[in-house]
Amino acid sequence: MSARDSKVLSQERYSKFAQRYVSSSTHASGADLEKLLEIAQPLSDWLVLDVATGGGHTALKFAPYVSEVIATDLTANMLHAAQTFIHSHGMQNVRYLVADAENLPFDSGHFDLVTCRIAAHHFPDAQRFVHESARVLKSEGMLLIQDHLLPENDADARYIDAFEKLRDPSHNRAFNQSEWQAMFTQAGLAVEQIEKVAKRHEFIPWAERQSCTPETIARLREMLVQAPAGAAPWMQVQESGTSDTSFTNHHILIAGRKP
């Protein structure tokens, strides 16, 4: 699939599912949101860019602590849902702009902080996104990303990635820690902090959030049961084959500083 087709697919799917991601407990809450705030240590005069804001949860989290947040997303419907959500919480210092994460429409050296939470696995060219983020940061600015984390073993990583992509065809690729560190380094960012979190998902709500067909749900269940020896401990399936099936995926929180 071409980069353009991948982006069109993301727009189509997230136009339909926007409200589900606003209300998703996985995205709306969790210790990881607090950890992002703790890592960034935002100041009241900061200008923050939240890339691929999704439901707007990261933009909302940072807005009370900074001068202004600009929330961007590739999908207009998703951005509108985020705006409605953030306004419902009384925040007026967030601006909204449809924008491509790999071609940010901002001058160089513009932001104190760039954030991106649980979205980069959709980007056709994550390295370009990291470079663009570094470009728009001020000197001493920080790029702070949270995204799916894969194990270092490539076979296990590809299996887990295939599982995610079956559920959501707009999932492009996730990365392991070494790959993320390399992307930051190539963009000229000094990695300052890495945290890892495990998130447990109830299988049925997770699948239904993407309107998976019964056939797809059945195949996803098979993949949970058939996970190879290296991937199974990573996914930590519980109550397999029941309505209470759950599994774990892992996230990385990585912060890099622009010289």
PEFENDA-V96740 format. One line per field, one symbol per residue. phi: phi as a letter, one per 20 degrees, with the letter a starting at -180 (. if undefined). psi: psi as a letter, one per 40 degrees, with the letter a starting at -180 (. if undefined). burial: # if it has 16 or more other ideal C-beta (glycine too) atoms within 10 Angstrom, else .. Layout:
phi=???
psi=???
burial=???
This chain:
phi=.fgfffffffffffffdgffefeffgeebpfffffgfffflfdfdfddddelfmfnffgffegfdcfbddedbfdfffffffffffffeneddddcbfbefebfecffmddebddbclbffeffcfffgffffffeffgmfddcdcbgddfffffffffffffffffcfefeadceffffffffffendefdbccccddedfgfgffffdlffgfffffffgfffegfgfegffelfclgndfdgbbdddcddcdcdeg
psi=hidddddddddddeddedddddehdddeiiddddddddddgiieeihhhhhfdbeedddddddeeidihhhiidhddddddddddddeeehefhihhhihdeghfiiifdidhhihhfddeehdgddddddddddeiiheihhhhhiihiidhddddddddddddddgeehchiiiddddddddddefhhhdihihihhhhhdddddddefiiddddddddddddehidddddddfhifheieehiihiiihhhhihh.
burial=.....##.###.##..##.###.#.###...##.##..##.#...##################..#.########..##.###.##....#..#.#..####.#.#...###############.############...###########....##.###.##.###.########.###.##..#.#.#..##.....###..##.##.#....#..##.##..#..###.##.#.......###.##########.
